[in-house]
Amino acid sequence: RRHDIALNWLLTTLQIFHWFNPLVWVAFRRLRSDRELVCDAHVLSHFGPRSSEAYGRTIIKLIERTSPSFGAPGIVGILEDRASIRTRITAISRFARGSRGWAAAGLAAMLALACAGLTDARAPSLTQSAKAEQKVLFRVLDAETGQPIHGATLNGKYRTDASGECEVPVSPSTFVNVRAEGHVSHVVVIGGSEPAPLEYVVRLSSGEAIGGEVLGEDGSPVADAEVMIRVDEDPASRREGPVFINVRTDAQGRWRSSEIPPRSESMLLEVIHPDYQAASYWTGSFDLSPASGALALPIEELRTQRAAFSVRRGLRIVGVVLDTSGAPIRGARVSQGLRGRETTETDEAGRFSFKNGSPGKMNITVEAKGFAAQSRSVEVAAGKAPVEFYLARGYTVRGRVVDERGNPIQGATVGAQPPLTWHAETDRDGLFVWNSAPDRMSTLQVRAPGFRETYTAPLPAGEEEHEIRLQSLRRIRVSGRVIDAGTGRPISEFRVLTSTDLRFDGWHNYRVAAQGKDGGFTLVLDDSFHRGTTVVVGDAAGSRVSKNAAILIEADGYLPDGPRAVAIEDGDQKLEIALSRGEFLSGIVLLPNGRSASDASLVLCDDKPVLLSPTGQIRCLEDDRAVRADASGRFVLNPMRGSSRIFVTHSEGFAFVSTDSLQGSSRITLAPWGRVEGILMIGRRPAPNETVALRPLIPEDPETRLFFTFHSTTDALGRFRFPRVPPGEHAIGRLHLPAEQGGQPISRAATVLVRPGETAHVRVGGTGHPVILVLKLPPLKEPAFANDAARQAWRESFSATEEGKRRLREQRLFLVDNSDDGAFRIDDVPSGVYELRIQTPDRRTVTKEVAVPEGPIHEPLDVGVLRIR
């Protein structure tokens, strides 16, 4: 009579057509529950409120007699979950007659919503959003004590309370920088397309303090200068790095940071102020480009907080930005350098100015909406005329960012290549438009959470909409069980190292990815790679490595296992690893005078190349063990498979021994460092304020595989000095530094033999003719090789022969930048036959053979005009 059966058929039909919509399932579940409440009310309205207790007991008995494991289709909707039953019993106990009109109206409204809302439901949007934001509760603890850290800052805006907690809004691939006074900062990446965890614990280790002051040329303090600190990776702890810290000077020009990883040796410090020339200091960073002009700084001065940084007043750089008709462009963004660190905007007359210029060449980039961006090198000098930029209308590049299935990705970041700073986010249709492209073809960088970062092929400008297809990150879990090979018992503590740097001669640059405990470990690996961060994926945390990675297991007192190659394509993996015990390498390090070398640095390396820093740090490119000798000079090193070498450095000396030679004697005696002093000449005059580079004559000696590049800046009389040089034969010359290119070619003019404890004197330049040339040696006849590894091995062995050393001594390379009118000149070219090679920035090349005659020539040798086509 109430047409309930027909209504149920109608609703069931709607549910069949909308089976894919979770909201429909929720709505119909609520509908069934409300339907039973209506039935209860209809029954009680017929029998009266006095029957409510008996009716309720009947339903309870039905529940008691129905087994929860028995599937009875007939009671679907009648007896569902406990919450629904509780609601029904409560409604029955409180029953009172109501108006049928209101019930009818409610039912009609429900049906109208069901038909209009549910049957008209649109298919879910396939657009992927990169900006789904949520809040994560961070708990910051002291790694040593486990106590909460009050006042820690997260991304500089959020601060932890007394319990060490605070909430931070995050979206996929959000970087959260966690800092606290007296602790080493840590970066957490909320990564991937999976939901971020609701809570995350960050444990900060204790840090060391460094400090100093920033002074002007007159010795007055410089307030509000920014000191940017980069701490390189630590070979001893295999800490992921580098660590970046920014601090500012106070009113007295002093600065201090207590966030430095303990016992760090290698740092780069840059001082930035809008009114002063930038200044750089370093304590031995391996990745430092000499183009930065950084000055050497003893680490002890930083640790005692007595480091004095001197900065000079900057030169004024002025200019104007105009369109091709000569009209000024207001609001154009003008930036310095290849990284755009200092920026300003043009005024209504198109003018801009900087007050921090340094003498020499500087890259200036100008960007304005609708105009073609322009970047070029300008000469900076006192009293220099204003530089003019004329911007043409920009080219327009259009594109759509989609996933593998062609679905648009909303919120993807699309950006230009440095030094340009343009970037934009795609809209809900995955679209972007760049109307300030400088060229007809542009390469763009595209990033989106959950997808692999990509660089496009050059995209032509115009009305065409380019499709940029991103690949989703693939993620796997690698877990393992690590046991003692002799006893079969789990190893209580061990280190899991990963490498993504695969070269022709094996894996390089291992870093600790996880600390194993009680025989077990788990890593989360995916296609991308973020160094120096913790990646959080759901409830799992681990280091993120690239598609192809190697895993190496280390434990104290055991020989390492691996490397074991892992590929994302193989899916989740479980490893069974058994470590064999090995003998520790132990002994004592002695100074050249026979006394104990306390705090000497020892590094156990395999047969891969080794880098030596000016401060005496050793770093192996692949596997190594690094320790420090104690106060009595004693040391203990974990064992390593195969042949290995031990390098020892100390402020008073250097040593290199093989592990085989150490078996017979546990003593390592250091040889004193050598020194190199000399003068750099250009033509007949000393060359002040030039950079001189010192390198091994044989780049990778087969015996030591030791490599280094030391730099020294000449004084007003052209003098230079290298106070700490390993013994051997080395090449020395003037460093060629093209404007902000960061390269390290040297115009080599001499070799020098350095003996232990002695000072070698050398004169660089001062002879030959002024010209730019490359010495043309007879071609080296190489045999055929099966692969690159065989070719590299042959070249290394050939370099160690007398013939190879002769070729290295005779080799000459002279480099120079041309002036604005295309002219170039270089001094001190010895006689001989050379190949002159000119290369433009777009890699067009012209070559010419030039013969430099013997005898003194006072006028430059004119090689004529070379035309590049």
ZISULHU-V666181 format. One record per helix or strand of 3 or more residues. SS is the DSSP state (alpha for helix, beta for strand). FROM is the first residue (numbers start at 1). TO is the last residue. If there is no record, write none. Layout:
{{SS;FROM;TO} {SS;FROM;TO}}
This chain:
{{alpha;4;17} {alpha;22;47} {alpha;49;65} {alpha;73;75} {alpha;82;93} {alpha;100;119} {beta;134;142} {beta;165;170} {beta;174;179} {beta;186;190} {beta;199;204} {beta;206;215} {beta;226;231} {beta;243;248} {beta;254;261} {beta;267;273} {beta;276;282} {alpha;290;292} {alpha;299;303} {beta;307;310} {beta;315;323} {beta;333;336} {beta;343;345} {beta;351;357} {beta;360;367} {beta;374;380} {beta;387;391} {beta;395;402} {beta;408;410} {beta;413;416} {beta;423;425} {beta;431;437} {beta;444;447} {beta;465;469} {beta;475;484} {beta;493;499} {beta;501;503} {beta;506;508} {beta;511;517} {beta;520;526} {beta;534;537} {beta;540;542} {beta;548;554} {beta;561;567} {alpha;568;570} {beta;573;579} {beta;585;590} {beta;601;605} {beta;610;612} {beta;618;620} {beta;624;628} {beta;634;637} {beta;645;650} {beta;653;658} {alpha;659;664} {beta;667;669} {beta;674;682} {beta;691;696} {beta;709;713} {beta;719;725} {beta;728;735} {beta;746;754} {beta;759;764} {alpha;788;799} {alpha;802;810} {beta;832;839} {beta;845;852}}
